[in-house]
Amino acid sequence: MIVPLDMSEAVMKWAPVVTGDNSFPQQPLDAFQKGEIIKVPLIIGANLNDGMLFSWAISSTPMPTYEYIALIVGVFQDDWVPQILENYPYAPGDNRPMFSQLLTDYAFYCSARHTLRLAEASGISETYLYMFTQQAPFCPWPPSQNYCCNAVCHGDELAYVFHDSGYPYPWNMTTNDLFIADAMTSYWTSFAASGNPNQNLNNKFLAWPIYRAASDITLNIRVPLTPTNGYNAKSCDFWDSVGYYHAGKMREVINKISRKSKY
């Protein structure tokens, strides 16, 4: 069995494996690029600060410039390093925020956009892209991860998707948070039932536009719900030119450099 070299394995040790049979015949990116996928509707998206947990998992203390550059060189080799550092420049102090933004763009949002474009090219007509940017009304994170208190970290959307009451940790959702929770549960349940998030949509919520590469519309999930043309397009166009196979190298490099992980 081929174990996928996924950068998330640096902090999440269990992952699917390519077995070669009908259950998992090939790497998903290969399948999407060849159009060898089941033609079903898709919702894909990311959170505003998805990369933060992973960036802080590498180092519990400020990341110096040499470590930041070592990560980029180790993952992308020499070919793309100057261009990456131009788009994601290092800082004299802590480079975890910039590496977090790089991870959010490369491993989450831009790769999601790229996947939907491949799906569209393969003939899937109903594809939906989102960026979740609603910040929770209080800090749901433990002290070891309090850097996520003023961010929208990986997993922060779950309480809204499942309209969580907060038990045993009371959320005390504000009016805006309840609106987003109502909207997301409506979108997700309608999609699960019909393949269309707008099928049984309450008229107080915005109809979610179908994603097309030509229009490049992302639903920004916040108050107010905002369809955005060309969200982060410059960064994503750059990463599309780099390609997404480098993610396999990230696990190895992050494991070598990681100094302390609480994730």
Stockholm file with secondary structure:
# STOCKHOLM 1.0

chainA/1-263         MIVPLDMSEAVMKWAPVVTGDNSFPQQPLDAFQKGEIIKVPLIIGANLNDGMLFSWAISSTPMPTYEYIALIVGVFQDDWVPQILENYPYAPGDNRPMFSQLLTDYAFYCSARHTLRLAEASGISETYLYMFTQQAPFCPWPPSQNYCCNAVCHGDELAYVFHDSGYPYPWNMTTNDLFIADAMTSYWTSFAASGNPNQNLNNKFLAWPIYRAASDITLNIRVPLTPTNGYNAKSCDFWDSVGYYHAGKMREVINKISRKSKY
#=GR chainA/1-263 SS CBCCCCGGGGTCCCCCCBCSSTTSCSCHHHHHHHTCSCCCCEEEEEETBTTHHHHHHHCSSCCCHHHHHHHHHHHHTTTSHHHHHHHSCCCSSCCHHHHHHHHIIIIIIHHHHHHHHHHHHTTCCCEEEEEECCCCSSCCSCGGGGGGTTSCBTTTTHHHHTTCCCTTSCCCCCHHHHHHHHHHHHHHHHHHHHSCTTTTCCTTSCCCCCCCTTTCEEEEESSSCEEEETTTHHHHHHHHHHCSTTHHHHHHHHHHHCCCCCC
#=GC SS_cons         CBCCCCGGGGTCCCCCCBCSSTTSCSCHHHHHHHTCSCCCCEEEEEETBTTHHHHHHHCSSCCCHHHHHHHHHHHHTTTSHHHHHHHSCCCSSCCHHHHHHHHIIIIIIHHHHHHHHHHHHTTCCCEEEEEECCCCSSCCSCGGGGGGTTSCBTTTTHHHHTTCCCTTSCCCCCHHHHHHHHHHHHHHHHHHHHSCTTTTCCTTSCCCCCCCTTTCEEEEESSSCEEEETTTHHHHHHHHHHCSTTHHHHHHHHHHHCCCCCC
//
